[in-house]
Amino acid sequence: MADYNFQEIEKKWQAYWEKNQIFNAKADPSKPKFYSLDMFPYPSGAGLHVGHPLGYIASDIITRFKRLQGYNVLHPMGYDSFGLPAEQYAIQTGQHPAITTEQNIQRYTEQLKNIGFAFDWEKEVRTSDPEYYKWTQWIFMQLFNSYYDKKEDKAKSIASLVEKFETSGNLEVDAVCDEDTALFTAEDWKGFSEKQQQEILLKYRLTFLAETTVNWCPALGTVLSNDEVKDGFSERGGHPVERKKMMQWSMRITAYAERLLQGLEKLEWSDPIKEMQRNWIGKSTGAELVFQVKGQDKLIKVFTTRIDTIYGVTYLALAPEHDYVQDLITDDQRETAEAYVELAKNRSERDRMSDVKTISGAFTGSYAINPFNGEEIQIWVADYVLAGYGTGAVMAVPAHDERDYNFAKHFGLEIRQVIEGSLENGSFPGKGGTIINSDFLSGLEMKEAMKKAIAYLEEKNIGKGKIQYRMRDAIFTRQRYWGEPLPVYFKDGLPYLIDEKDLPLVLPEVDKYLPTEDGEPPLGRAKDWTYKTEEGVFPLEKSTMPGWAGSSWYFFRYMDPKNQDKLVDPEIEKYWGAVDLYIGGAEHATGHLLYSRFWTKFLYDIGAVSIEEPFQKMINQGMIQGRSNFVYRLKGSNTFVSFGLKDQYDTSAMHVDVNIVHNDQLNLEKFKAWRPDLADAEFILEDGKYICGAEVEKMSKSKYNVVNPDDIIQRYGADTLRLYEMFLGPLEQFKPWNTNGIDGVSKFLKKLWKLYHDQQGNFFVSEEKASKEELKTLHKTIKKTREDLENYSFNTSVASFMICVNELTTLKCNKREILEPLAIIISPYAPHIAEELWSMMGHQNSIIYAQFPVFNEEYLVENSHEYPVSINGKVRAKLPLSLSLSREEVEKAALSDSTVQKWLEGKSPKKVIVVPGKIINIVI
């Protein structure tokens, strides 16, 4: 085979890998394990663009490298296949989401296989497969049947909690529960009705039903997460979103807040991702206290980290969603305050947190009493206070908090200094300061003042010291069709679990995928969405699980995907353990990663798995940005001016499909065929060509800069695509895609191919012994590649391959001793060409069974040195001499050299200085 026919070679080896199941993994305690995982994709209708495979290529390279090092590698792939896009398409077309999803999965799988990934396809999972979501439902059931014991710092069975209630009530129970949970005795418990008992247990369960403020999108007919809302509109479709209270299922992730925080210390994650999680968890140490509302039987609970500034409080600020707001608004303030509340509460928490410039609020007309000095202070509503953090109420100290200061300044409220120091433009102390103007706290330093203030709170029974977390319990339901059904039925308005033997609870057929005419979720359209028990027939839950449910544990199912009896076999799970390398986008830091860690810790608590943290090492790949091309239309015409001439005309820029542009040159015929309105386009060319403009932007269909990997593979091959994506720059960085630069990588692979062939194009590898120069080139490449792979630095390896092949080409090297190891070290990056060359060299097995070459330092040790010879300070000669020569032997060789003799002119040197391996200096 004379030419490098990449299309034939790549199809051949992809078929070979699949037929022989080369990458299928089984637990094998005799081998060290390596679990490599990619964040599995949602299969959208658009398929992959060249930005999507970036992380997959990196993990695939590491996967192949680890196999060459003798590791037993698990590298699976699957699909996060429940999702809103498929449901929206179903609503528009009437086609079942399962059909669309299956078509999209087939497309994704085909594309992934074309890139040559070493995935174990036998272990593929899909979150929308009933055999998969059976176990998602099972996990939900375990959470429902568990509570969090603070003393043991773990989840425990709700049955054991009931036993405590039966013997001693909840008087001695130290558990995570709703704050309004009342105390009761064993006698009380036994006297409660079944309904009352179930209501109490809901206050303890790790998944529970409660009224919650949510992001409701009427147009989509569902609740949205904060991440799905931007500037008050849904990210998908741009529909208005309102904040409203609804009965929702939630997960008590807050019970795990401290463990989630502490667990970060043991993980090999980037500092920015860890910090994002710390901030999201938001641990604060402070105090909780209550302010009496003047003239009403209401206590406003406040959490503060600066109780030492209590005498500087000049107003209270409540979140627009606070339960008391409507009751606090007086008649004279009603019109203004209610209008403000309606406007403010529909802004998302994310927008309110990030918008520090807009100052808005409304006075309720009511007053609160400061419990330390009895002072009356105004109660305001302000959207800078969040219902989801603390108690939804803030004791405002304008002199010592920037947002309070700006608010007070804007509305003309009092600013009272209680910490010593300058008060120009507000005084915002960090960790220190002496307290002033504060009665019995005056003169104390901050820490002492806090201790004394907390002691006062507890003595007067108006508050206590408390650790608070910003993180809220995770809402766990969506009013959609295309999601996991919740295994719950309702009796007397209270939730009960279906029997475990009835799992999976499969999605029913419905006539439409829209909410019912009564506003119920789409499952309300099912004909018989009920559950039969010995007591009767009861309605099933009509909401479904959120998108993050199935993705919070999929890494365990990959280990044992066909197990009918268990979530995962304990021995198999113990062998594979935590994911050794997880690659995915940083945008999942506060969603998927937190939820996965939470579920893993819970599954560990109940003995279902052996690890507490799912992902030991994680790398966040950067984004491959698009490189847009532009054409320039003469205004008012269908004539287009080439880039270099556009400044001579009055033109407007227009995006053009990058797939009809090569090296910034527009294919004129394809351009005319691109859109009907361009069929009669005319062109003003430069040097007979139409040159397009270019700009780096996000890869997007609207900018026509999406590059399909299928097109690249068809034109250049999968190995070229793999190498080029790695060559673009460091994995973690954002970098622009530029098809213009791919030619260089393509030429490199052709040059590599030629090393294994003679000048006539016939395969020829010599059995001759390699020269020192050839061995040096090979071993410096082995050293560099191994170091790069161990440091996850992929782009520099590609550069070293190019240098290596150039040097070997110059040396005209065709030695097996060099070319066999070269094929192995390149194989993780360009597996198809490496397999073909390996086979041509006579090997029967896949190159994946080879061993990664060992670097030998000896081949990099220099045996000779070219000494510069200086005579009276000027270099007059250069002598290549062995490094094994002694100082005396070097001096003798230098003085006998003919060039040196010429410059000595028969004179004897006064002094000869020899620095071994460096220089020779002669003074005459």
N, C-alpha and C positions, 0 to 999 in steps of 0.2 A: 504494500500500500504506500504509494509514493507521497500522496498529499495528505495533509491533516484534515480528514473529513469528520469534523466535529459532530455533525448531525447524526451520522451513522454510528460513530463511536459512543455518543452519549445515550442514544436509544438502546444500543446493545448492552451497555453496562447497567442501565436502569432496569432493564428486563431481567438481567442476570441477578441483580440484588433482590428483586422481588420474587423471582422463581425460587431462589435458594434461601430466602428469608434470612439474609446475611445479618440484618440488624435486630432480629428478634432477641429479646433478653429474658433470661430466667434467673431467679435467685440462685446463687452458687456460693455458699460459704467458703469454698476453697479459694475464691478469688476476691481481691479488693473491689469494692463497688464504687461507681461514680454515677450519680443521678443528675442528668443535664435536662433542664426544662425551659421551655419558652412559654410566655404568657399566651394561652391559646386564643385564637382569633374568633371574632364574630363573623360568620360567613355572609358578607354583604353581596348584593347583586352585582356590584361593580367589579368584583374579583380583586386580585392583588395588583398594586402598582409597584414600581421598582423600589419605593421606600419601605414597603412592608417587610421584605425578606432580610433586611439588614441584620437584625438581631438573630434571626434564624440561621443565617450564614455563619455568624460568629459562634453560636452555640454548636453548630454542626462541625466546625473546624475543631473546637475543643473536644467534642465527642469523638471524632476520628483520632485525634492526637492521644486521648486517654486510652482508646482501644489499642493503639500501637504501643502504648506503655504497659499493656497487660491488664488493664482494668476491665471488669465486667460492667458494661455501660447500659443504663436505661435512658433512652432518649425518645419519648413518646410524642404524639401529636393528636389533638382532638379539636372539638368545636364548642364554643360557648353559644349554643344555637337557639336559645330563647332570646327574644329581643323585640323591641318596639318597631324597628323598620319592617320586619316581616309582617307584623300585625297591621301596620298602616297600609301596606300593600294589599293585604287581605281585605281590609275595609274598602279600599278603592276598587278592587277587582272582583271580590267575592271568592277568590281562590284561597283554599286552606293554607295557613302559614307553613304547614309541614311540607307541602309540595314545593313552595318557593325555597324553603330552607334546604331541602334535599338537593334541589338543582344547584343552589349556591355552593353547597358542600362538595358536590361532584366537581364543580369548576375549581374551587380552591385546591382540592386534593390533586387534581390533574396538574395545576400550576406548580404546587409544591413538589410533586414527583419529578416534574420537568427540570427543576433546579438541582435535583440529585441529593436531596437531604437524606441523612442516615436515620430516618425515623423508624421506629418499631410500629408499623401500621396495624399489626395484630392487636395492639393495645389501645387503638383509637376509642375515644369516648365522645359522646354528644350529650349535652345537658338536657336536650329535649327528648331523649330516648327514655321511655318509661322504665326500662331496666336500669337506667342510671338514676333517674330522679326518684325511683323507689327509695334509694338510700339517702337522697337529700331530704325526702319526707321523713325517713327514719331518724335522721339527725334532729330535725325539727321536733319530733316526738320526744327524743331524749332531753332536749332543752326544756320542753314543756313539763317534763316529769323531773326536773331538777331545780334546785335552789342553790344560792351561794352562801356557804358557811364561812363567816369572817374569821372565826377562831382557827379553823383548819386551813383557811385560805384556799378553798377549792370548791368545786361544784359537788353536791351530794344529792342523793335521791329524795324526791319530794315525799316518798313514803316514810323515810326516816324522820322528816320534819313533822309529819302527821303523828308519828309515835310520840314525839316530844310534846306536841300540843295535847295529846291524850293524857300524858302523865303530869305535865306542869304548865300547860298553856304556852304562851310565847314570852313569859316574863324573863326567862333566862336564855332565850334564843338570841344569838348575835349573828344576824344574817342580813344580807342586802335585801331591802324591800322598799315599797312605796313609803314616802314620808308621812302619809296620813294613816298609816297602819296603827290601829288602836291596840292597847294591851288587853289581854284576856287570860283567864285562868283555865285549868283543865276542865273544871265544872262548866264554865262558860262554853268552852269548845263543844263539850258533849251535848250541851243544850241547844246549840245552833242547828238550824235546818241544813239539809244538804246544800241548798242554794247559798246560804250564808257561809258555809264552810268553803265552798268553791270560790266564792267571791274573795275570801281571805287568802286562799292559796294563790289566786291570781296576782296578789300583791307581792308574792315571793318567787313565782315561777320565772325561769330565765328567758322564756318567751311568753308574752302576756298580751292581753287585749286592753287597750286604754284609749281614752279620748286624747288626741294629739293634734297640735297645730302642724298642718302639712301644706305643701305646695300643690294646689289643685288646679289642673288645666282642664277647663270645661270642653274645649275643642277636641282634646285627645281623650277625654273621659277618664282620666287617671291621675293619681298622685305622682309627682316627680320628685326625685332627689335634688338636693341643692346643686349638685354637679350638672343636672339637666336643665337648670334655669339660669338665664343670663339677662340682667337688666329688666326683670319682670316678665320675660317671655321664654317660652320653651325653646331649647336649642334646636330641637327637631320641629320644623314647621313654623317657628316664630309666632306661636299662639300666646295670647295673654295668660298669665298665671296669677292666681290669687291665693292668699294665705287664709286657710279656714280650719276649723276644728272638725275632726272626723274620728270615728272609732277605728283604730288601726291596731294591727299586730306589731309588736316591737320586740327587739332582742335586747336583753339587759347586758350589753357590752360594757357598761360602766362598772359592773362588778369586777371586771378584769383590768380596769384602768391601770392600777399600780403594777400588776404583772406585765402588762403590755409595755409599760414604761421601762421597767427594770430589764425586761428581756432584750431590749435594743442593745444593751451593753455587750452582749455576747455575739452579736451578728456582724458579719463582714459586709456591711452596706456602706454606701457613701454617706459622709457627714450631712450633706444637705437633705437626703431622704430621711435620715434619723431625726434631724431637727424638725422636719415637717411633721413627723409623727409626734414628736414631743410637744410641739405647739398645738397640734390638733387635740391631743389628750389634755394638755393645758393644766398641769398640776399647780395649784396655788395653796399656800398655807396662810390661814387667816382666822377670821371669826365670823360667826353668824349671830345676828341679833334682830330684835323686833322693834318697830316703831308703831306706837298706838296712833290710829287715825282719830283726829279730834272730832268728837261728837258722834262717833260710830263705834260699833263693837267689832272693829277690824284691826288686825295686827299685820303690818307689812314686814315680811321677812327680808333681810338684806345680808348678803355675804360681802365681806371686805377683806382685803389683804393689809389694810392700813387702819386698823381700829384705833391706833395712836392718834389719828387726826379727827376723832369723833367730835371734838369741840369746834372744828372748822366746817362742819356740815351746815350749808345754808339752804339746801332744798333736796328733795327726793325726786328721782327720775324713774319712771316706770316704762317698761317696754309696751308698745301699742297693744300687744296680745295679752298683757297681764290680766288675770281673772278679775281684779278689782276695778279696772279702769272705768267701766260703765257706771258702777256704783259710786265712784268718787267724783264724777263730773257733775257739777252743780248747774242749776238751771241757767244762771247768768253766763256760764261758759259753754253751754251745751252745743250751740251751733258751731262755734269755732273748733272746739275740742273734738267733737264727733267727726267733723269733716277731716280733721288732721289724722285721727286714728284710722279712718277708712283708707286714706291715702297711704299712710305710713306702713300699715301692717301688710300691704301687698308688695312691699319691696323685699327682695330676698335678703337673708342674713348676710350672704356673701357681699351683696352690693352695699349694705349698710356698714359692714365692717371696713370695706375698702374706701368708701367715700368719706374722707375726713374733712373735706372742704365745705360740704353742704351742712349748714346748721339749721335745724328745724325742731319745733316742739310746740306744745300747747299746755297752758295752765289748766288744771282740772277744776280749780276753785276750792279744793279741799286742802287741809293742813294735817301734818303729822307732828307728833311730840318726840323731841330728842330725849331718849331715856336717861341721858347723863346729866342734862341741865334743865330739862323741862321746857325748852324753847319750842315755840311753834314755827314750823318751816313749811314752805309751799310744796305741794305735790304736783309735779309736771309729768307729761307724757313726752318721751323723746325717742326717736328711732335709733339713736346711737346705743340705746340699751336693748339687749337681745333677750328674748324670752328663753332661748336655748342655753343661756349661760348663767350660772349661779341661780338666783331666785327670780330673775327678770326685773329686779329693782336695784337701784344704785343710790347709796348715800353720797351726794355730791359734795366734794371739797374743792371748790374752784381754785383756791390758792395753791393747791398742790397736785393737781391733775390736769393735764392739757385739754382733754375734751370737756371736762367740767368747766374749766376756765373759759374756753371759747364760747360755750353755751351761756354761761353767766354773763359774760361780756356782751354777747349778742342781745340778751333779753334784759340787761340792766339789773341782774341779781347781785346780792352782796358777795364780796370776795374777802374772806376772813383768814388772816395768816395765823397758823398755829405751829409752824416750824421756823426756827431762827434762820435768818439770812435775808438776802435781797429779794424783793418782790417785784422787780421790773419785768413786765410782760408775763407775770405768773412765775411762781417758784415751784419747780417740779423735781423735788429731791428724789434720789434713787434709794440708797441703802442706809443713809444716816441722817443725823440732825438732832438738835435739842428741841424739845417740845416747849412751846410758850402759849400763853393765853388759854390754858387748858385745865384750870382748877387743880385737882390733885395730881394731874399728870405733868404739870409744868416743871421744867428743870430736868426732866428725865431724858435720857437718850432713847432713840426710837425703840430698840429691842426691849428695854426695861419698861417703857411706856406701854408697849403692846402686852407684855406679861401682866402688868397691873390692870390694864383695861379689861383683859379677858377674865382675870380673877374677879373683877367687879361684876361683869356680865353674869358669871356663873353664881356668884354670891347672891345677886338680886333675882336670879332665875329668869333673866331676859335674853340670854344668849349663851354661847359656848365657843371655845376654840374649835376650829374645823379645817380639815383638808378638803379642798374642792377641786373638781376636775371640769374642764370646759366641755369635754366630750359628752355628748348626749346619747341616750339609748337609740339604737338603730331601728328606724321604721322598716317593717318587714313585709308590707303588703302593697300590691299595685292593683288597681281596678282594671285589669286587662284580661284578655283571653290567653294569649300565648305565653304562658308561664307555668310553673309547677303548681298544681292544685294543693291546697293546704289540707292535711289529713284530719280535718276537724268538722264535727257536726255540732249543732246547737240544741240544747234542751233547756227550757225555761229561760231562754236568752243567754245562757252561759255555755262556754265552749267545752267540748269533750273530745278526746282522741278516738279515732276509729280503731278497730282492732288491728294489731300489727300484721296478722295473717292476711288482711285485705289490701296490703300494699302490693304494687303501687296503686294509688288512686289516680286513674287515668283521666285525662282531659275528655270531657264529653263533646259530642257533636252539637253545634249550634247553627241556627239559620243565618245569623249575621254576627260579625265580630265587633259590633257596637254595643254600648250600654243599652239597657232596656228602656222602654218609654217612661218607666218610673224612675229612671236614673240609677238602677242597679248595675253592677258590673256585667260584662257579657255572659258570664256563666249563669246568670239569671235567665238566659234564653234557653238553657238546656231543658229537655222535656221532663226528666225525672232526676234532678240533682239532689238526691236525698240518700240517707243512710238508714238501714234497717237494723234494729237491735231487738232484744227480747222485750224491751219496754215499749217499742213502737217504731215509727218512721219519723226521722228528724231531718231538717234541712242541713245541707252541707255548706261550708264557707264558700262564698262566691268570689272573693278576691283570690289572686294568685300570688306566688312568691316574687320578690324583686329579682332583677337580673343578676345580682351578686350572690344569690343563693348557691347555684350550681358551681360557680367559680371559686367558692370558698373552701372546697375540699377535693377538687378534681385530681390533685397531685397524689392523693392516696389511692384513688380508684385506678389510676394508671398502673399501679403495681400489680393489681389483681382484678382486671376489668370484667371478667366473666363469672366471678364468684356469685352464686345464687343465694348463699346462706349468710354471708357476712359482708360488711362494708369493705373489709380487706382481711385476708388471712394474717393472723398475728405474726407468724414466723416470716412470711414474705415482707410484711411491713417493717419488722425489726431489722431485716437484712438491708433493705433499701434506705430506710431511715429518712433523714432530712434531705431536701434537694441540695446538691453540692454547688450547683451553679444555676441561677435563675436570671434570665435576661428578659427585659421588657421595659415599657415606657415609664418615666417618672410621674406621669399623670395619674397613676394608680396608687400613689403614696398614701393617701388618706381614705381611700375606699377599699379596693380589693385587698391590699396588703394588710390593713388593719383587721378586716373581717376574716381573712384567712388565718391570721395569727390568733384571733379570738376563738374561732371554731377549733383550731388545732389544740389550743390550751384546754378547751372544754372536752374534746375527745380524749385528751390525755388524762384529764380528771376522772372520767368515767371508765378508763381502762381500755378504750377502743383502739388507741395508738400508743406508741412508746416514746414519742417525742413531743416537746412543748413548743418548739419553733419549727415552722415548715421549711423556711428558706435560709440556709446558712450563709451563702454568699449570693449577692445580687449585683448585677450590672445594669444600669439604665442606658440603653442606647440612645443616641441623639437622633434627630430627624433628618432624613434626606429631603432637602428642599428642591423645589422645581426650578428649572431654568426656562423661563418663558421666552418666547420669540414674538417679535412685533413686526407688522408691516405698516406702511405709512400711506394713507389714502389722501389723495388730493381732495380737499374739501369740496363737496358738491358734485363729485364725479365718482366713477368706478375705475379710476386710474391710480396705480400704486407706485410710489417712488422708492428706489433703493436707499438703504440706510445712509450711505455716504453722500447722497445728493439731497436728502430731505430738507436740510436747512435752507436750500435755495427756493423752497416752495412753501405754500401754506397747507400743511398736512395735519392729520390727526392720527394718533397711534391706535392700532387694533391688534389684539391678541390673535395669534395664528397657531394652528395645531402643530406642536413641535415634531410630530411624527411625519410631517411632510417637509421637514427642514433638515438638512445635513450639513454639518460644519457651517451653520448660519446661512447656508444658501438655500433659497426657496425653490422647491420643485413646482414650476409654473403650471404644468398640466394638472398635477394633483390639487393645486390650490384652486384652480377653476372648477374642478370636480367636487371640491370640499363642501361648497354650499351653492344652491341654485342661483342665488343673487350674484355670484362671482363668475358665472359662466362666461360673461363677456368682458371680464376684467382686462385692462391694458396695463403695461408696465414700462416704467422709465428705468433702464438698467444702468449699471456701472460695469465697464469691461465685459459686457455681454451677460452679466449675472445679476440676479436680484438678491442682495444681501439684507438679511433681517437684523433688527436690533435685538438685544437680549437683556434680561434682568432676572435676578434671583428672587423668587417668591415662594409661598407655600404651594405644594403640589395640589392642584385642584382642577376638577373638570371644567369649572367656569373660566379658568385661565388657559385652558387647552394645553396645559404643560404636563399632563399625566403621561408617564411612559410605562407601557405595558411590558412586563418582563418577558412575555411570550414573544414579542417582537424582537427584543434584544437577543433572546435565545435562538430564534430563527435565523437572525443575521450573523451573530457572533458566537453563539454557543453558551451553555450554562456555566462552563468553567470560566469563561471570560467574564460573565456577569458576576460570578462569585468573587473572583480576584479583583475586579474593578470596584465593587462595592466596598471591599476591605481597603483598597488602595486610596479611596477618596479622602481618608483622614481617620483620626482616632475614633473608636467606636462611640464614645460618649458624646462627641461633639456634633453640633448641627453642621451640615455640609451640603453644598448644592450639587445636584445631579447635572452632569454635562456630558451628553452622549458624544460630543466632539472628542473627549479625552479617552474614549474606550478603545480607539484604534491601537494605541500604544500597548495595551494589555493583550489585545488580539495578536499583535505582531510578536509579542514575547512568547506566547504559547506556540506559535509557528516556529520560532527560533529554538524553543525547547525540543519540539518534535524533530527538527533537523539534526540535533545533537546525536540522535539515535539512528541516523540514516547517513549513507554515503552520498557523494555528489550526484549520483545517478538517481537518488531517491529511494534506494533499497535499504531495508533495515540492516544495520551492521553495528554490532557491539563487539569490541575487541577484548580478548582475554589477557592482553598485555598488562604488565604491572604499571600502576599509575606513577607519574612523576611527582616529585616533591611539590612542585607548583600546583599541580592538579589536586593533590591531597590537601594542600593548604587552602585552596579555594573552597573545596567541599567542606572541610571541617570548620572553617570560620562561619560558613552558612548554617551548618548543624548547630553550632554554638548560638548564633544569633536567633535562629528559628525557635530553639528550645526556650531561650530566655524570653523571647517575645510571647510565646504561647503561655508560659507560666505567669507572665505579667498582663496577659490579655491585650497585648499591643499588636494588632493584626496588620496595620498598614505598613509598618517598617519591615515586616517579614516579606511582604510582596516586593518591596524595593530590593531587599537582599537577594531574593530569587533572581531578579533581573540582572543584578550585578554578577551573580554567580554564573548564570548562563552566558552572559557576555564574555566573562573571563575564560570560561571553558571553550567557548567558540573560538576565541583568539588563540587558545592553546591547541585547538583542533583535537580536543579530547573526545574519544569514543570508547573509553575503558569501562568495562563492567564494574570494576572496583569503585568507580566514581558514579556511574550513571544509575546503578541499582539504588544506592542510598539516596541519591538525588530524587528519584521517583517517589521514594517513601516520604521524604520530608515535605515534598510539594503536595502529596496526595490529600491531606486534610483540606487544602485550599482548592485544588483542581482535581477532584477524585476520578473523573472520567478518563482524562488523558493519562493520568498516572496508572490506572487499572490497565489501560490498553498497552502502555509501554511495558508494564510489569509482565503482562501476558506474553508480549512479543519476546521478552527476555527468557521465556521458557518456563515461567511459573504456572502451576496448575490452579493454585488457590488465589482467592482475592488478596489484593495488597493489604486489606484490612487486617490480615492475620500475620503480617510482617511485624518486625520490632523496630521501634524508632531508633535510628542510629545513635551510637554513643560518641560524644565529642572526645577527641584525643588531643590533648594540649600539645603533645610532642610535635604535631604537624604544623603548629603555629609558631613554634620556636624558631627564630632566625639562626641559621648556621654560619652566616657570613655578614660582613658589614662593609659598606663602602666608606672608607676613611677619607675625609678631606685632609689634604696635607698642606699646612700653611708654612711658608718660608718668609721669615721676618714679617709676619702678620698678614700676608696675602696668600690666598689659596692658589696653589700652583699645580696641584695634581689631585686625582682621586684614585684610591687603591682599594679594590675588592679583596678583603682578606678574611680568613676563617676566624670566627670568634673564639676558637679553641686555642689560638696562638697566645703565648705569654707576651708580656710587655717587651721583653728583650727581642723576641722573635718578630714582633711587629716593627720595632725600631730597625732591625737588620733588614727586613723586607723593604722598608721605606727608603733607607739609604742606598739600597742597591737598585732601586727603580731608575730606569733610564731618564725619565722626565725630571725626577728629583735631581739626578746627577747633573743634568744640563743646567739647572738653576743654581746648583752649588758651585759650579765653575771650578771644580777641583779643590775647593776650600773644605777644611774640616769644620763641622758645626761646633759652635760653642756649647750649645745645649739642645737636647732633644726631649720633648715632653710628649708622652704617650698616655692618653686617657682611653683605656680599653673600651671598645665598642662605641667610641665617640669621635675623637680627633687625634691628629698627629701634628705637633707644632715644632718646627726646626728654626733655631736662631743661629745666624752666621755672622 
